[in-house]
Amino acid sequence: MKPEDFSSEAAGRCQKTPTGYWVFLPRPLPPNLEVDWGLAGLLSEAASAIAELSGAGRLLHNPHLLIRPYIRREAILSSRIENTIADMEELVFFEVEQAGSPPRPDVQEVANYVHAMEHGLKRINELPISKRLLCEMHGILLADVRGGESNKAPGEFRRSQNWIGRPGASLSNATFVPPPPEEMLEALSDWEKYLHAESSEPLLVKCAILHYQLEAIHPFIDGNGRIGRLLITLFLCSQKFLSQPLLYLSGFFDQERDAYYDRLLAVSQKGDWRGWIEYFLTGVKQQARSALQDTEGIVNLYEQYRNRLKEAKRAPVTAAAILDELFGNPVFSITRFTKRTGHSFPTANTGVQFWLKQGLLQEATGQSRNRLFVARELLDLTADRAPKESNKIREGTIAK
């Protein structure tokens, strides 16, 4: 890390360690912010878009129809930023076939993200966002992943120095070096105090500040970006600013990946808080509007098939339950369904045959036993975009 690249101390300062390398020590929050009418207008637009999305979430009769598809999409896109690539179809089939052969490592990591998010959403009803909750989610995120137990310390704050740089970078030529472990813990405590303190900043601005600061602290050996992005939705839900976890901001970060890294780094190097907050609010506005459109599409598809069910003269008793099951996961296993609900196999199979005739389901395996069925139209509606790779930055670590 080159200290001459850090021309401002507005967000923190560079310090040389006794072993001869430079680190960045972030300043305690909140920062000094200058707000102009342009930023105020953007904040108003972002807050309005969130309010509209949140209102739609409150009106949903069955919010579970949307929550899991949105969490999956956030997991896929947030992981993709780190070049962990899995698509929606791989993920939903893995969720149904977990007892089968081991998945690709990337699929396992994305599935872990889903579980970490679901754990956090459940825990904030009984435990505030905190260092403890960070560690709980990190332990889930990195469970059973490549090198997880040996060198990634799932669920633990780092005890060694890490850094961020281009592929092949070392500590000596890293782009950014966060604080050493002892200073990191102090900075993390300051971050937690700000998180729970009464603040004059609007919640969306505070969320942007919290995300930057956690990335600058980089408290884990691996998974810092994913934990930081996961916390965006978690924070907005914990503050009741978002009624349901329907916002997948990682979609914007993935599309504007270079700008995402550059804006974060510009805060550290130049004290450019305004540029980062403007970028963050633009993402919130765009993704909230996109999520609202997606919500309408998914709800309309659900109502379309609900109407077909009502119009059927003799609909099977399991047809409605199967429909709801599909909107939680568009891949369906009769065996799994019978174990969960207690329905007999013939009764469940009758419901599946109904939806095959209605065009909602397709058989996906070509097998006579242990068949799986997919709601292709729904899967396509909730699917993510084509993979995008980047060699912008990587994380590294050394023993202290």
HUCOR-V511182 format. One record per residue. N is the residue number from 1. RES is the residue in three letters. D_CENTER is the distance of its C-alpha to the mean C-alpha in Angstrom with 2 decimals. Layout:
N;RES;D_CENTER + N;RES;D_CENTER
//
This chain:
1;MET;28.84 + 2;LYS;31.51 + 3;PRO;32.30 + 4;GLU;34.06 + 5;ASP;30.78 + 6;PHE;29.81 + 7;SER;32.21 + 8;SER;30.98 + 9;GLU;30.46 + 10;ALA;28.73 + 11;ALA;25.42 + 12;GLY;27.02 + 13;ARG;29.71 + 14;CYS;30.46 + 15;GLN;32.48 + 16;LYS;34.28 + 17;THR;34.06 + 18;PRO;37.28 + 19;THR;36.35 + 20;GLY;36.35 + 21;TYR;32.84 + 22;TRP;31.10 + 23;VAL;27.99 + 24;PHE;26.19 + 25;LEU;26.48 + 26;PRO;24.37 + 27;ARG;26.36 + 28;PRO;25.69 + 29;LEU;24.00 + 30;PRO;24.59 + 31;PRO;25.63 + 32;ASN;28.48 + 33;LEU;27.23 + 34;GLU;29.44 + 35;VAL;28.50 + 36;ASP;30.43 + 37;TRP;30.82 + 38;GLY;28.58 + 39;LEU;25.57 + 40;ALA;26.64 + 41;GLY;26.77 + 42;LEU;23.30 + 43;LEU;22.00 + 44;SER;23.99 + 45;GLU;22.63 + 46;ALA;18.95 + 47;ALA;19.82 + 48;SER;21.85 + 49;ALA;19.16 + 50;ILE;16.82 + 51;ALA;19.93 + 52;GLU;20.71 + 53;LEU;17.35 + 54;SER;17.56 + 55;GLY;21.16 + 56;ALA;20.43 + 57;GLY;18.10 + 58;ARG;21.05 + 59;LEU;23.44 + 60;LEU;21.81 + 61;HIS;24.19 + 62;ASN;21.74 + 63;PRO;18.20 + 64;HIS;17.13 + 65;LEU;17.94 + 66;LEU;14.90 + 67;ILE;12.31 + 68;ARG;11.67 + 69;PRO;11.80 + 70;TYR;9.18 + 71;ILE;6.73 + 72;ARG;8.06 + 73;ARG;7.78 + 74;GLU;4.16 + 75;ALA;4.53 + 76;ILE;7.67 + 77;LEU;7.28 + 78;SER;5.25 + 79;SER;7.79 + 80;ARG;10.38 + 81;ILE;10.61 + 82;GLU;11.94 + 83;ASN;14.13 + 84;THR;12.85 + 85;ILE;13.82 + 86;ALA;13.72 + 87;ASP;14.33 + 88;MET;13.95 + 89;GLU;17.51 + 90;GLU;17.24 + 91;LEU;14.35 + 92;VAL;16.20 + 93;PHE;19.47 + 94;PHE;18.29 + 95;GLU;17.26 + 96;VAL;20.84 + 97;GLU;22.62 + 98;GLN;21.32 + 99;ALA;24.99 + 100;GLY;25.86 + 101;SER;25.79 + 102;PRO;23.04 + 103;PRO;20.18 + 104;ARG;19.52 + 105;PRO;17.79 + 106;ASP;14.85 + 107;VAL;14.43 + 108;GLN;14.69 + 109;GLU;11.95 + 110;VAL;9.44 + 111;ALA;11.03 + 112;ASN;10.67 + 113;TYR;6.89 + 114;VAL;7.69 + 115;HIS;10.51 + 116;ALA;9.08 + 117;MET;7.03 + 118;GLU;10.33 + 119;HIS;12.37 + 120;GLY;11.15 + 121;LEU;11.74 + 122;LYS;15.05 + 123;ARG;16.06 + 124;ILE;15.88 + 125;ASN;18.79 + 126;GLU;20.85 + 127;LEU;19.49 + 128;PRO;18.40 + 129;ILE;15.50 + 130;SER;17.45 + 131;LYS;18.02 + 132;ARG;18.69 + 133;LEU;15.39 + 134;LEU;13.64 + 135;CYS;15.89 + 136;GLU;15.39 + 137;MET;11.65 + 138;HIS;12.48 + 139;GLY;15.29 + 140;ILE;13.33 + 141;LEU;10.83 + 142;LEU;14.02 + 143;ALA;16.39 + 144;ASP;18.72 + 145;VAL;17.31 + 146;ARG;19.67 + 147;GLY;21.52 + 148;GLY;19.36 + 149;GLU;22.32 + 150;SER;24.63 + 151;ASN;23.00 + 152;LYS;19.39 + 153;ALA;20.33 + 154;PRO;17.52 + 155;GLY;17.34 + 156;GLU;19.71 + 157;PHE;19.91 + 158;ARG;21.56 + 159;ARG;25.34 + 160;SER;25.83 + 161;GLN;25.39 + 162;ASN;22.56 + 163;TRP;22.27 + 164;ILE;20.49 + 165;GLY;22.49 + 166;ARG;23.22 + 167;PRO;23.75 + 168;GLY;26.79 + 169;ALA;26.70 + 170;SER;28.12 + 171;LEU;28.29 + 172;SER;31.34 + 173;ASN;29.86 + 174;ALA;26.17 + 175;THR;24.63 + 176;PHE;23.28 + 177;VAL;24.16 + 178;PRO;22.54 + 179;PRO;24.87 + 180;PRO;26.65 + 181;PRO;25.74 + 182;GLU;28.19 + 183;GLU;27.31 + 184;MET;23.58 + 185;LEU;24.08 + 186;GLU;26.09 + 187;ALA;23.57 + 188;LEU;20.83 + 189;SER;23.32 + 190;ASP;23.92 + 191;TRP;20.22 + 192;GLU;20.19 + 193;LYS;23.44 + 194;TYR;22.19 + 195;LEU;19.13 + 196;HIS;21.70 + 197;ALA;24.51 + 198;GLU;25.80 + 199;SER;24.95 + 200;SER;26.69 + 201;GLU;23.66 + 202;PRO;21.99 + 203;LEU;18.67 + 204;LEU;16.72 + 205;VAL;18.69 + 206;LYS;18.18 + 207;CYS;14.37 + 208;ALA;14.87 + 209;ILE;17.38 + 210;LEU;15.38 + 211;HIS;12.58 + 212;TYR;15.45 + 213;GLN;17.42 + 214;LEU;15.00 + 215;GLU;14.62 + 216;ALA;18.42 + 217;ILE;19.05 + 218;HIS;16.96 + 219;PRO;17.75 + 220;PHE;16.79 + 221;ILE;18.45 + 222;ASP;15.33 + 223;GLY;11.54 + 224;ASN;11.80 + 225;GLY;9.59 + 226;ARG;6.53 + 227;ILE;7.76 + 228;GLY;8.55 + 229;ARG;5.52 + 230;LEU;4.14 + 231;LEU;7.74 + 232;ILE;8.07 + 233;THR;7.50 + 234;LEU;9.17 + 235;PHE;11.92 + 236;LEU;12.71 + 237;CYS;13.05 + 238;SER;15.10 + 239;GLN;17.30 + 240;LYS;17.85 + 241;PHE;17.05 + 242;LEU;14.71 + 243;SER;16.43 + 244;GLN;13.72 + 245;PRO;9.89 + 246;LEU;10.68 + 247;LEU;9.13 + 248;TYR;6.64 + 249;LEU;7.70 + 250;SER;6.48 + 251;GLY;9.31 + 252;PHE;11.68 + 253;PHE;10.91 + 254;ASP;11.43 + 255;GLN;14.60 + 256;GLU;15.81 + 257;ARG;14.83 + 258;ASP;18.19 + 259;ALA;18.31 + 260;TYR;15.01 + 261;TYR;16.62 + 262;ASP;19.99 + 263;ARG;19.17 + 264;LEU;17.69 + 265;LEU;20.75 + 266;ALA;23.10 + 267;VAL;22.40 + 268;SER;23.54 + 269;GLN;26.39 + 270;LYS;27.69 + 271;GLY;26.42 + 272;ASP;24.93 + 273;TRP;22.89 + 274;ARG;23.82 + 275;GLY;22.53 + 276;TRP;19.04 + 277;ILE;18.99 + 278;GLU;20.45 + 279;TYR;17.85 + 280;PHE;14.98 + 281;LEU;16.92 + 282;THR;17.66 + 283;GLY;14.03 + 284;VAL;13.62 + 285;LYS;16.89 + 286;GLN;16.28 + 287;GLN;12.95 + 288;ALA;14.40 + 289;ARG;17.49 + 290;SER;15.93 + 291;ALA;14.04 + 292;LEU;17.45 + 293;GLN;19.19 + 294;ASP;16.97 + 295;THR;17.57 + 296;GLU;21.24 + 297;GLY;21.36 + 298;ILE;19.90 + 299;VAL;22.13 + 300;ASN;25.09 + 301;LEU;24.78 + 302;TYR;24.68 + 303;GLU;27.72 + 304;GLN;29.47 + 305;TYR;29.47 + 306;ARG;30.27 + 307;ASN;33.30 + 308;ARG;34.35 + 309;LEU;34.26 + 310;LYS;36.44 + 311;GLU;38.83 + 312;ALA;39.37 + 313;LYS;42.72 + 314;ARG;41.87 + 315;ALA;38.18 + 316;PRO;37.44 + 317;VAL;36.44 + 318;THR;33.13 + 319;ALA;32.12 + 320;ALA;30.23 + 321;ALA;28.31 + 322;ILE;27.42 + 323;LEU;26.19 + 324;ASP;23.81 + 325;GLU;22.72 + 326;LEU;21.98 + 327;PHE;19.70 + 328;GLY;17.58 + 329;ASN;17.88 + 330;PRO;20.04 + 331;VAL;21.64 + 332;PHE;24.44 + 333;SER;26.61 + 334;ILE;29.83 + 335;THR;30.23 + 336;ARG;26.86 + 337;PHE;27.57 + 338;THR;31.04 + 339;LYS;29.98 + 340;ARG;27.47 + 341;THR;29.82 + 342;GLY;33.29 + 343;HIS;34.48 + 344;SER;36.89 + 345;PHE;36.09 + 346;PRO;38.69 + 347;THR;37.38 + 348;ALA;33.79 + 349;ASN;35.17 + 350;THR;37.11 + 351;GLY;33.98 + 352;VAL;32.36 + 353;GLN;35.59 + 354;PHE;35.44 + 355;TRP;32.05 + 356;LEU;33.20 + 357;LYS;36.17 + 358;GLN;34.08 + 359;GLY;32.03 + 360;LEU;28.65 + 361;LEU;28.55 + 362;GLN;29.56 + 363;GLU;30.50 + 364;ALA;28.26 + 365;THR;30.08 + 366;GLY;33.74 + 367;GLN;34.78 + 368;SER;37.23 + 369;ARG;35.51 + 370;ASN;31.95 + 371;ARG;30.92 + 372;LEU;27.49 + 373;PHE;27.12 + 374;VAL;24.52 + 375;ALA;24.05 + 376;ARG;23.80 + 377;GLU;23.80 + 378;LEU;20.83 + 379;LEU;18.93 + 380;ASP;19.77 + 381;LEU;18.72 + 382;THR;15.12 + 383;ALA;14.89 + 384;ASP;12.99 + 385;ARG;15.24 + 386;ALA;17.27 + 387;PRO;16.03 + 388;LYS;16.58 + 389;GLU;17.53 + 390;SER;18.35 + 391;ASN;20.47 + 392;LYS;19.72 + 393;ILE;18.95 + 394;ARG;18.59 + 395;GLU;18.53 + 396;GLY;21.80 + 397;THR;23.56 + 398;ILE;27.15 + 399;ALA;28.93 + 400;LYS;30.41
//
